[in-house]
Amino acid sequence: CVHQTSDGGYIIAGSTYSSTSDVWVIKIQPNSQGVIDWSKTFDGDYDDFGSSVAQTSDGGYIITGSTVTAGSQSQILLIKLDAYGNQEF
């Protein structure tokens, strides 16, 4: 999922795979070179998938997706980030 941010850059959310699937979020600078501001991964105990991202009114981001738990049950995943990609609780 890709969206343009209020600063003219882009926020991208998806998944990456190491030993399990993890949510991967990338913030791209507002220039023609596609320079990365920051890149973060978020992982739980099992497979986590990022499917949507949006910028929030406070300048942060919200990511939705799913996580697959033991027994292959899928649950909703919601992650709130500040403007620098730090997870907020």
C-alpha positions as CSV (number, residue, x, y, z in Angstrom):
1,C,0.0,0.0,0.0
2,V,1.4,3.4,-1.0
3,H,0.1,6.9,-0.1
4,Q,1.5,10.4,-0.5
5,T,2.2,12.2,2.8
6,S,1.5,15.7,3.7
7,D,5.2,16.7,3.1
8,G,5.0,15.4,-0.5
9,G,6.8,12.2,0.2
10,Y,5.4,8.7,0.3
11,I,4.6,6.1,3.0
12,I,4.7,2.4,2.0
13,A,3.4,-0.5,4.0
14,G,3.7,-4.2,3.2
15,S,5.5,-7.3,4.5
16,T,9.0,-8.7,4.4
17,Y,10.1,-12.2,5.3
18,S,12.9,-13.4,7.5
19,S,12.1,-16.5,9.6
20,T,8.4,-15.2,9.7
21,S,6.6,-12.5,7.8
22,D,6.9,-9.0,9.4
23,V,5.1,-5.8,8.7
24,W,7.5,-3.4,6.8
25,V,6.9,0.4,6.6
26,I,9.1,2.8,4.6
27,K,8.9,6.6,4.5
28,I,10.3,8.2,1.3
29,Q,11.5,11.8,1.2
30,P,9.7,14.3,-1.0
31,N,12.3,14.5,-3.8
32,S,12.8,12.8,-7.2
33,Q,15.6,10.5,-5.9
34,G,13.4,8.3,-3.7
35,V,15.7,8.7,-0.7
36,I,14.4,6.7,2.3
37,D,13.7,8.8,5.5
38,W,13.2,5.7,7.6
39,S,12.4,2.0,7.3
40,K,10.9,-0.1,10.1
41,T,9.8,-3.6,10.6
42,F,7.3,-4.8,13.2
43,D,7.1,-8.5,14.1
44,G,5.2,-10.6,16.5
45,D,5.5,-14.2,17.4
46,Y,4.0,-15.4,14.1
47,D,3.4,-14.1,10.6
48,D,2.4,-10.4,10.4
49,F,1.2,-8.7,7.2
50,G,0.7,-5.0,6.5
51,S,-2.0,-4.2,4.0
52,S,-3.0,-0.6,4.4
53,V,-1.4,2.7,5.7
54,A,-2.7,6.2,6.2
55,Q,-1.4,9.4,7.6
56,T,-3.1,10.5,10.8
57,S,-4.1,14.1,11.8
58,D,-1.1,14.3,14.2
59,G,1.4,13.6,11.4
60,G,1.9,10.0,12.3
61,Y,0.7,6.9,10.6
62,I,-1.7,4.0,11.1
63,I,-1.1,0.6,9.6
64,T,-3.7,-2.1,9.4
65,G,-3.1,-5.7,8.4
66,S,-3.4,-9.2,9.9
67,T,-1.4,-11.6,12.1
68,V,-1.6,-15.3,11.9
69,T,-1.4,-17.0,15.3
70,A,-0.7,-20.6,16.4
71,G,-3.4,-22.8,14.9
72,S,-3.4,-20.6,11.7
73,Q,-6.1,-18.2,13.1
74,S,-6.0,-14.8,11.5
75,Q,-6.5,-11.7,13.7
76,I,-6.6,-8.0,12.9
77,L,-3.4,-6.1,13.3
78,L,-3.3,-2.3,14.1
79,I,-0.1,-0.3,14.5
80,K,0.1,3.4,15.3
81,L,3.4,5.2,14.5
82,D,4.6,8.7,15.2
83,A,6.0,10.9,12.3
84,Y,9.4,9.2,12.7
85,G,8.1,5.6,12.5
86,N,8.3,4.9,16.3
87,Q,5.5,2.7,17.5
88,E,3.0,4.4,19.9
89,F,1.0,2.4,22.4
